Amino acid sequence: MRAMVLDAPRRFLRPAELAQPVPGPGQLLVRVAACGVCRTDLHVVDGELPDPKLPLIPGHQIVGTVAVAGPGASRFRPGDRVGIPWLGGSCGRCRYCASGRENLCGEARYTGYQLDGGFAEACVADERFCFPVPADYPDLEAAPLLCAGLIGYRALRMCGEARRIGLWGFGSSAHIVAQLARHLGAEVFAFTKPGDAAAQAFARELGAAWAGGIDGTPPAELDAAIIFAPAGELVPLALERVARGGTVVCAGIHMTDLPSFPYRLLWGERVLRSVANLTRRDGEEFLAIAPKVPIRTRVTGFPLERANDALSALRNGSLTGAAVIRI
């Protein structure tokens, strides 16, 4: 099968012809149709996340068709369309797994990081961590729902009953969350790179009440903020714009160090918290609600051989919406 392989951090992916994987007990062999390109893929490729499996096939927003069900796998049958997310497995025994917080499991394993992912014609996955994909979405448009959508959904849940929500970094996740927040009756305020007129126009197109630069001042205090950009210096800016009792959610798996900031920014029962990965419950809930909104993803497709170009476009911020590898 064709694949794009990472041999070491901070190197380009190389095209390779590999043997097709064989599904083990409880696993599915999935023929990949599309795989979204996520900022987490950049963190892996750029060496910002430690100790990836090497060599590695990245990619964890996978949409494909079941080709073979391994021994004991019975949730899906050959021909079923499935989605494979970042969380590829957990121990099932620890206190986190026992309480429905498998995203915090110390033995969790992740697709496209410790497990080969979807920048390939086929992959294997634990069927317990796969999802049925809503029929409303073509393959390319469905792929960003598997991480950008799921992490955005979990981050939005952390905002509680917020009615005014600021989104820092208006990319793949934010353009999905904006639609869901508007559907739930919240106002959205988009913070982008200074002078990024295209991103600001895109945010307004999706119903944002205001769009401006990362240090802009919206016309009203925020009840909550979600930071998608991996920049720790945004945390004090967000806290400064959130009302007393509000919440700032850091939604990325990696962020640069937070700078020191005066206690007055946190005082007033403001809450600063992070989001870690996703749970299967998040996936089931979000994929059920997405077609009802309906959430529409804006994607730019790249052939498999141009996966490096897709990563570069994400790295330099030249994309509107999400990048997706089409197989």
Number of C-alpha atoms within 10 A of each C-alpha: 12 17 27 26 24 21 16 17 20 14 13 18 23 14 17 13 11 13 10 16 13 14 20 16 12 16 22 30 24 29 24 28 22 31 34 34 30 23 23 23 20 20 19 24 23 15 15 17 16 10 11 19 17 15 12 23 25 32 31 31 29 35 33 26 20 22 19 19 23 19 12 10 18 13 14 19 14 13 13 14 23 22 29 31 31 25 24 23 21 19 14 15 12 15 12 16 18 12 10 13 16 25 20 18 18 12 14 16 17 19 24 25 26 17 24 25 30 34 35 30 20 26 27 27 24 19 23 16 18 26 20 17 23 17 10 12 16 13 23 25 23 26 33 31 31 25 27 25 28 27 28 27 25 20 27 23 14 20 21 12 13 19 16 23 27 27 29 28 23 26 24 28 27 26 28 26 25 28 22 23 22 19 15 12 11 19 20 26 26 28 27 23 17 12 11 16 14 13 25 23 15 18 27 17 10 16 17 24 17 19 25 22 18 18 15 14 16 17 9 12 16 25 24 30 30 28 25 27 24 20 17 16 16 21 22 18 17 25 25 16 22 25 18 19 13 25 26 29 24 25 24 21 17 18 17 12 10 12 10 9 13 8 8 10 19 20 12 12 12 18 17 16 14 15 19 16 20 22 21 19 12 17 24 15 12 20 21 14 13 20 14 11 14 12 20 16 21 18 20 17 21 20 14 23 20 16 27 16 15 24 20 15 14 22 14 8 13 13 19 18 21 25 28 30 28 24 22
